[in-house]
Amino acid sequence: MSKRFDARVVSWSAVCLLALTSCTEKDEVEVLQRLIKKGATLAEEHNVGGLMDLTTEDFSALPGNRDRQEVKGILFMAFRHYRQFRILYPEPSVEPSGSGEVASCRVYFLIVRQDRSYPNLDELTEDPKGWVEEVGENADLYRLELEFVKKKGDWVARRAHLEPFKGYKFGE
């Protein structure tokens, strides 16, 4: 074999490996985005057990460094408070790690009670203050930071940090 042939084989192999890696990362992002969608659906259904199935045994939630049992109680109370609701959110941002075993996600979302009308936000896109005021009367806005890990081939949440929107910023 010539060195020229070896170089082509190595180059082609590198290109294929990069393409495969980028496809795999894209696939993982889509899997995690579907998992977040599933979590939103489970929350709308008040399915606490289903939500807990999406977490690790050592799951913790911030603020307060809450464990799984505490989170279950908080979810029961929140579901009772909101009654029937919808969760609205744009596409979550997902950042897989280089190892492919850990990923972080950020989701901005609104909780909108179904018995209330929610605003026609399109009319307020150029008026952030008016948008926040209108949403504040009809919905609660949050930012959720999630850390996922792969366990036995499945993604599960290990950590969550929920921040409510206050005024013009997020904070605990």
C-alpha positions as CSV (number, residue, x, y, z in Angstrom):
1,M,0.0,0.0,0.0
2,S,1.2,3.5,-0.8
3,K,1.5,6.3,1.7
4,R,-0.9,8.2,-0.5
5,F,-3.5,5.5,-0.2
6,D,-3.0,5.3,3.6
7,A,-3.5,9.0,3.9
8,R,-6.8,8.9,1.9
9,V,-8.1,6.0,4.0
10,V,-7.2,7.8,7.3
11,S,-8.7,11.1,6.0
12,W,-11.9,9.3,4.8
13,S,-12.2,7.5,8.1
14,A,-11.8,10.7,10.1
15,V,-14.6,12.4,8.0
16,C,-16.9,9.4,8.5
17,L,-16.2,9.4,12.2
18,L,-16.9,13.1,12.5
19,A,-20.1,12.8,10.5
20,L,-21.2,9.8,12.7
21,T,-20.4,11.7,15.9
22,S,-22.4,14.8,14.8
23,C,-25.4,12.7,13.8
24,T,-25.2,10.9,17.1
25,E,-25.1,14.2,19.0
26,K,-28.0,15.6,16.9
27,D,-30.0,12.4,17.7
28,E,-29.2,12.7,21.4
29,V,-30.4,16.4,21.3
30,E,-33.7,15.2,19.7
31,V,-34.1,12.4,22.3
32,L,-33.7,14.9,25.1
33,Q,-36.1,17.4,23.6
34,R,-38.7,14.6,23.3
35,L,-38.0,13.7,26.9
36,I,-38.7,17.3,28.0
37,K,-41.9,17.2,26.0
38,K,-42.9,14.0,27.7
39,G,-42.2,15.6,31.1
40,A,-44.4,18.6,30.2
41,T,-47.2,16.2,29.1
42,L,-46.9,14.2,32.3
43,A,-47.0,17.4,34.4
44,E,-50.2,18.6,32.5
45,E,-51.7,15.1,33.4
46,H,-50.6,15.5,37.0
47,N,-48.6,12.2,36.7
48,V,-46.2,12.6,39.6
49,G,-45.1,8.9,39.3
50,G,-44.4,9.3,35.6
51,L,-42.3,12.4,36.3
52,M,-40.3,10.6,39.0
53,D,-39.6,7.7,36.5
54,L,-37.7,10.3,34.5
55,T,-35.2,10.9,37.3
56,T,-32.3,9.2,39.0
57,E,-32.6,7.7,42.5
58,D,-30.3,10.5,43.8
59,F,-32.2,13.2,42.0
60,S,-32.0,16.7,43.6
61,A,-33.9,19.9,42.9
62,L,-32.9,23.5,43.6
63,P,-33.5,25.8,45.3
64,G,-33.5,24.0,48.6
65,N,-31.6,20.9,47.5
66,R,-34.8,18.8,47.6
67,D,-34.6,15.1,47.2
68,R,-37.1,12.9,45.2
69,Q,-39.5,12.5,48.1
70,E,-39.7,16.2,48.8
71,V,-40.1,16.9,45.1
72,K,-43.0,14.5,44.9
73,G,-44.8,16.4,47.7
74,I,-44.1,19.8,46.0
75,L,-45.5,18.5,42.7
76,F,-48.7,17.2,44.4
77,M,-49.2,20.7,46.0
78,A,-48.4,22.5,42.8
79,F,-50.8,20.4,40.8
80,R,-53.5,21.0,43.3
81,H,-52.8,24.7,43.2
82,Y,-52.9,25.0,39.4
83,R,-55.7,22.5,38.8
84,Q,-55.9,22.1,35.1
85,F,-53.1,23.9,33.2
86,R,-51.0,24.0,30.1
87,I,-47.3,24.3,29.8
88,L,-46.1,26.5,26.9
89,Y,-42.4,26.6,26.0
90,P,-40.1,27.3,23.1
91,E,-37.6,24.7,21.9
92,P,-35.3,23.7,24.8
93,S,-31.6,24.3,24.5
94,V,-29.7,21.0,24.9
95,E,-25.9,20.7,25.3
96,P,-24.6,17.1,25.4
97,S,-21.2,16.6,26.9
98,G,-18.3,15.2,24.9
99,S,-18.6,11.9,26.7
100,G,-22.2,11.4,25.5
101,E,-23.2,10.4,29.1
102,V,-24.2,13.8,30.5
103,A,-26.2,16.7,29.0
104,S,-27.5,20.0,30.3
105,C,-30.8,21.5,29.1
106,R,-32.4,24.9,29.6
107,V,-36.2,25.3,29.3
108,Y,-38.1,28.6,29.5
109,F,-41.8,27.9,30.1
110,L,-45.1,29.3,31.1
111,I,-47.7,27.6,33.3
112,V,-51.1,28.7,32.1
113,R,-54.3,27.8,33.9
114,Q,-56.8,26.3,31.5
115,D,-59.7,28.2,33.2
116,R,-58.1,31.5,32.4
117,S,-57.5,33.1,29.0
118,Y,-53.9,33.7,28.2
119,P,-52.8,36.7,26.4
120,N,-52.4,37.2,22.7
121,L,-48.6,37.5,23.0
122,D,-48.1,38.3,19.3
123,E,-49.5,41.7,19.8
124,L,-47.0,42.4,22.5
125,T,-43.8,41.1,21.0
126,E,-42.3,44.6,20.7
127,D,-43.4,45.6,24.2
128,P,-41.5,43.4,26.7
129,K,-42.8,45.2,29.8
130,G,-46.4,44.9,28.5
131,W,-45.8,41.2,27.6
132,V,-44.5,40.4,31.1
133,E,-47.4,42.3,32.8
134,E,-49.9,40.5,30.6
135,V,-48.3,37.1,31.2
136,G,-48.0,37.8,34.9
137,E,-51.8,38.1,35.2
138,N,-52.4,34.8,33.3
139,A,-49.4,32.6,33.7
140,D,-46.3,31.9,35.7
141,L,-42.9,32.1,33.8
142,Y,-40.0,29.9,34.8
143,R,-36.5,28.9,33.7
144,L,-35.6,25.3,34.3
145,E,-32.0,24.1,34.2
146,L,-31.7,20.3,33.9
147,E,-28.8,17.9,34.1
148,F,-29.4,14.6,32.5
149,V,-27.3,11.4,32.7
150,K,-27.4,8.2,30.7
151,K,-28.3,5.2,32.8
152,K,-28.6,1.8,31.1
153,G,-28.9,3.5,27.8
154,D,-31.8,5.9,28.9
155,W,-31.5,9.6,29.7
156,V,-32.8,10.5,33.2
157,A,-32.7,13.8,35.1
158,R,-30.2,13.9,37.9
159,R,-30.5,17.6,38.9
160,A,-33.1,20.4,38.3
161,H,-32.9,24.1,39.1
162,L,-36.1,26.0,38.8
163,E,-36.1,29.8,38.8
164,P,-39.3,31.9,38.7
165,F,-39.3,35.1,36.7
166,K,-39.3,38.1,39.0
167,G,-39.7,41.5,37.4
168,Y,-37.2,41.6,34.5
169,K,-34.9,38.8,35.7
170,F,-34.9,35.3,36.9
171,G,-33.9,34.6,40.6
172,E,-34.7,32.5,43.6
